[in-house]
């Protein structure tokens, strides 16, 4: 480990050398200010990489807040570009599903189902920035996917391409996500949002550690079918999930852990709920007793901890 004085001397020397390089580059190559700024940013990153004392997000003392998913641009230049690349991301590309209960294809009966209401709001969605069409001819090479842009690529905040073949459309962005320590991001099919002929692929990424972007990928399932995407359409989605959380669960018979008496009580409650659903609930509005929705067991006992909305 270098002493603080030695580190300071090294960094001062690097700063002088970097300044000399920047002046020379501007005088000789006459770079536009935007490109010069980008060049400076790259050089700063190169010098930072060589310094073993550099701090990064989630280094000790530099942790991402526990309730935040941060968006990090590929370069500081993207934050001041014209038109801006990073500024519109929160509302144009990445949107929270919290509060977005409705689905265009739902009728009123669906909203009596609390699991659907909660599920519709889980995670964050990725939205198209362009109008484009995609057709897969069934081939496994990258040329098997034909992409036709309808609208222009205005600010290059999103890229769509056939990178992997096998009918997979890859979507990438000039930024990446940074999550709190120990929290992964899992790409998922947007909850109860469907595009015929396309499914969103699932992947789990250690975004608390990764220092670059990752792609969202759509698998086309119907060769020969033309799929049209409009600007603003949902392409994919993701949810945060603690690392090792899923790994810790195993399936087992309830009888290994609970007595016959406890299991019998469960069976009685279950049978009563089934009776209510098949008898008096049929005469209620939409044939819904709404016991679960209201957080009640079969005989009126309240759930100990019940969620009806996302906070």
N, C-alpha and C positions, 0 to 999 in steps of 0.2 A: 504494500500500500504506500503510495507516494504521500509525502508531507504536504500540508496545505500551501506552504510557501513555494514548494517545487511545482505543485499543480498550477498555482497562480502565474509563475514565471513562464511555464509551458503555454498556458492559455494566452498570455499577453503576446508571446512570440507568434503564436498561430494567428492571432487577431491582426498583427502587423503584416504578416505574409498574406493573409486573406485580403486585406485592404489593398495591397499592392497588386494582387491578381485582378481584383475588381476594376481598379483604375485602368490597368493595362487592357483588360478585355473591352471596356467601354471606349477607350481611345482608339484601339486598333480595329475592332469589329463594329463599332457604332451600333451596338445593340439597342433596340427600343427599350424604354424604361420598364415595360411589363416583363419582357424577356430577361432584362438585367435583374429585376427583382426575383424572378424565378431562379436565375443562375445563382444569385446570392444565397437564396434559401437552400439550394442543393449543396452549395459549398459549406454552408453552416452545418448541414446534416453530416457531410463527410467528415468535418473536423470533430463533430460531436461523437461520431461513431468511434473515432480513434482514442477518445478520452474515457478511460475505464471508470472515472468518477461521475459520468453523466447520469442524470436522473431521468427516469421514464415514468409514464403513467403506471400506477400500481407498484412503483418502487416504494420502499419503506418511507413513510412520511408524505407520499404523493399518491395516495390511494383514491380511486374513483369513488364518489359517494355511493352509499349502499342502495339508494333508490333512484339511480340515474343510469341511463345508457347514453354514452357520449358519442357524438359524431365528429370524426377527426378527418380533415381534408388531406389529400395526398401532399399538398403543398400550401404554405401560407398564402401564396399568390392567388389561389382559388377563392380566397375570402374577399379579395379586392378586385377581382376580374370584372370586366364589363361585357355583357351582363354578368352579374354575380353567379357563381356556381354553388357555393355552399349555403348562402342565405336562404334560398327558397326550399331547402331540403325538408324542413320540418312539416311544411304544409303541402308540398308538391309530390315528393317521392316517398317519404316515410310518414305514416300517419298512425296514431294510436287507435285501437278498436274500442277502447273504453267509451261507453255511451252510444256506440253504434249498434243498437239492438236490432233494428229493422233489416230485413232482406226483401228484395224486390219480389221474389217468388213465394214468400210466405203469405198465407192468408191469416185471418184473425185467430184461428184456432191454434196456430203455432205458438202464439205469444202467451198461451196459458201454460206452456211448458217452460218451467224455470231453468232446467239444464240447458235448453237451447238459448234462452235469453242471456245466461251467463257465458255460455260457450261462444256466442257471437261476438262477445266483447274481449275475448282473450287474445292478447298479443298485439302486434304491429304489422301493418300491411305495406307492401311495396307497390307503387303505382306507376303505370306507364307514362312516359313523358312525350310520347309520339303516337300518331296513328300509323299502324303498320299491319301487314298481312304476312302470314307464315303458312307454308304448305310443306308437308313431309311426304316424300315419294316412297317411303318404306325402306330406303337403303341405309346402311350403317355408316357410310362415310360422311364427312362434313358437308359435301355438296348435296346430300340428300335432303337438306332442309333449305328451302327457298324463302328468303326474307325480302319483302318488298316494302320499302318505306313510302308512306303516303304523305306524311308531313315532313318538313325539313328538320335536320338536327341542329337546333338553334344554339344551344349553349353547351353541348356535350356533357351534360350532367348524368347521362345514362347511355350505356352501350349495349346493344343486342347483337348477338352473333351465334353462328354455329361453330363451337369450339371443340366439342367432344364427339360429334357424330351421333349415331344411334337415335336420331330424332330428338335430340336435346337442344333446346334454346337456352343460351347462357346470357344472363343479365348482370352487368357489373356497373360500378359507380366510382367516381373519383374521390371516394372517402371510405372510411371504415368505422366500425363500431368498437367502442371500448366499454366493457362491463366491469362491475366491481369484482374484486378478487373472489375466485371460486365460482363465478357465475358464467355459464355457457350461453350461447344463443343456439336455438334449434329452429331450422327452417321447416315450415309446415305448409300444408294445403290451407289456404285462407278459410277460416271456419264458416261453413255453409255458404261459401261463394264459389261458384263453379263456372268454368269455361268448357263447353263441350269439346271433347277431343284432346284435352290438355290436363295434366296433373302436375302439381308442384312437388319436386323431389325433396326428400327429407335428409338433412345433414345436421350434425352437432359440431359446433366450433368453439374452441377455447378463446373467446374474444377478450377475456381479461388478460391474455398473454400475447395474442397475435398482434403484430405491428404492421399490418397491411390489410387490404380488403379481401373479402371472399365473394364468390359469385352466388347468385340465385339461379336455379336451373329448372326449366319446365320440360317435361317429357310429353311429346306428342304421341298419341295412341291410335289415331285413325288415319292411316296412309291415304293420301289423295284428298283429304278434307282441308279446305282453306279456312284458316282461323283468323278472324279480324280482331285486332286490339285497337281501342280508341284511347286517346290521351285521357289519363285519369283512371283508366280501368285498373282493377286490382290484378297484379301479376303473381305475387307470392306473399308470404307472411313469415313471421318468426316470433318466438316467445323466449324469454329468459328462463333458465332452469339451473338450479344449483348442481355443480359437478358432483358426481357420485350419488345423487339423490335417488335416481331410478335404480342404480345398481344395488342399492341396499335392500330392495324388496324381493321377497320370494313368495310363491304360492304355497299354501298349506291347508289341510282340512281344519275347519274350525274346531272339530272334536279333539284335536291335539292340544288345544289351549283352554277350552271351556267345558264345564260340566254339562251333563244331560239336562239338568234343571235350567241352566241359562239358555241352552239351545231350545228347550221347550218353550220358554217365554218368547223367544224370537219367532218360533213357528206360530204361536197364538196371535201375535201381532200381525204377522204376514197374512194369515188366513182372514183376519178381520179386515185388513186393508183390501184384500181381494173381494171379500163379500160386499164391502161398501162400493167398490168400483162397478160391480156387476148388478147392484140393486139400486140404492137410493141415489148414487151419483148420476145414474142415467137420466134422472129427471131434472138435473141441475143444468144451468147454462153451459152450452158446449160439452155437456156430459162430463164436466170436470169438477171433482170434489175439492181439489186444490189443497189437499192435506200437505203434500210435500211443498207446494209453493209457499204456503204459510208457515212451514216449519213445525208441523204437528204430527205426532205419531197416531196410530190407529185409534187410541182411546183418549185423545186430547192432550197428551203430555207434550210440552214444547221441546223442540230440539235444543240441545245444550248450546250449540254455536251454529247459527244459521245465517247464510249470506243470500240476500235477495237482490243486491246491487253491487257493482264494483265501486269502491271508495276512491 
